[in-house]
Amino acid sequence: MAKLSLARANKMIREAFAKAKELEIQPIGVCVYDAGGTLRAYQAQDGTSNGRFDMASGKVRAALAVGAGSRWMQNQAGDRPHFLAGMGATIPGGILPVPGAVVAKDLRGEIVAVVGISGDTSDNDEACAIAAIEACNLTAVAGG
């Protein structure tokens, strides 16, 4: 499993905040988990509404469960609702199967991290996560 340093996790958060500022979106909360599901860093912008850590983490749990961004989970909702319900019931803490968690892979294709964001629309949350990952020279896998 590829290692994720605290410095790199914090850089991802800074880059996500920079993208949020560029997009002029609502304040966001950003969590960065390593490939093993350990939280490495979390920060929320001033003014972020309640529950953003839990929502961002739910998106991450969904992404880690399938190895793809949480948009993939949303795309399964129509055809496989029982799959989503089962995942939600069996994964501790539950899942939030909407865009906003993006998998970060290294050059070998190994998962390094998952960046989960909540605060604005799911599409904007996802855009900030992609920008954060790409700024760290990793490949973003949104799961679309």
Helices and strands as residue ranges (DSSP letters): H 6-23, E 29-34, E 39-44, H 52-66, H 70-76, H 81-90, E 101-105, E 111-118, H 122-134, E 139-141
